[in-house]
């Protein structure tokens, strides 16, 4: 039962850390263009000489 005094605050801190990382990634445009890199690799012209 005493382990809950450790696990509950740790899990709450983990939730806040994941939320902060997600918020940072959304604020810095990490999810703006999800399909662009997939289409660019198909149109890449690597000509072998």
C-alpha positions in Angstrom: 0.0 0.0 0.0 2.9 2.4 0.7 4.1 2.0 -2.9 1.0 3.9 -4.0 2.5 7.0 -2.4 5.3 6.7 -4.9 3.5 5.4 -8.0 0.6 7.9 -8.1 2.8 11.1 -8.1 5.2 9.5 -10.6 2.3 8.6 -12.9 0.9 12.1 -12.7 4.3 13.6 -13.5 4.6 11.2 -16.4 1.3 12.4 -17.8 2.3 16.0 -17.5 5.6 15.3 -19.2 3.9 13.5 -22.1 1.4 16.3 -22.4 4.1 19.0 -22.4 6.1 17.1 -25.1 2.9 16.8 -27.2 2.1 20.5 -26.7 5.6 21.5 -27.6 5.6 19.4 -30.8 2.2 20.9 -31.9 3.4 24.4 -31.2 6.6 23.9 -33.2 4.9 22.6 -36.3 5.9 18.9 -36.1 2.4 17.8 -37.2 1.8 20.4 -40.0 2.7 18.4 -43.1 2.5 14.6 -42.5 2.2 13.5 -46.1 4.7 15.9 -47.7 7.8 13.8 -47.1 6.1 10.6 -48.3 5.3 12.3 -51.6 8.7 13.9 -52.0 10.5 10.7 -51.8 8.5 9.3 -54.7 9.3 12.3 -56.9 13.0 12.4 -56.1 15.2 12.3 -59.2 18.2 10.2 -58.5 19.7 9.6 -62.0 22.5 7.2 -62.2 25.2 8.3 -64.7 
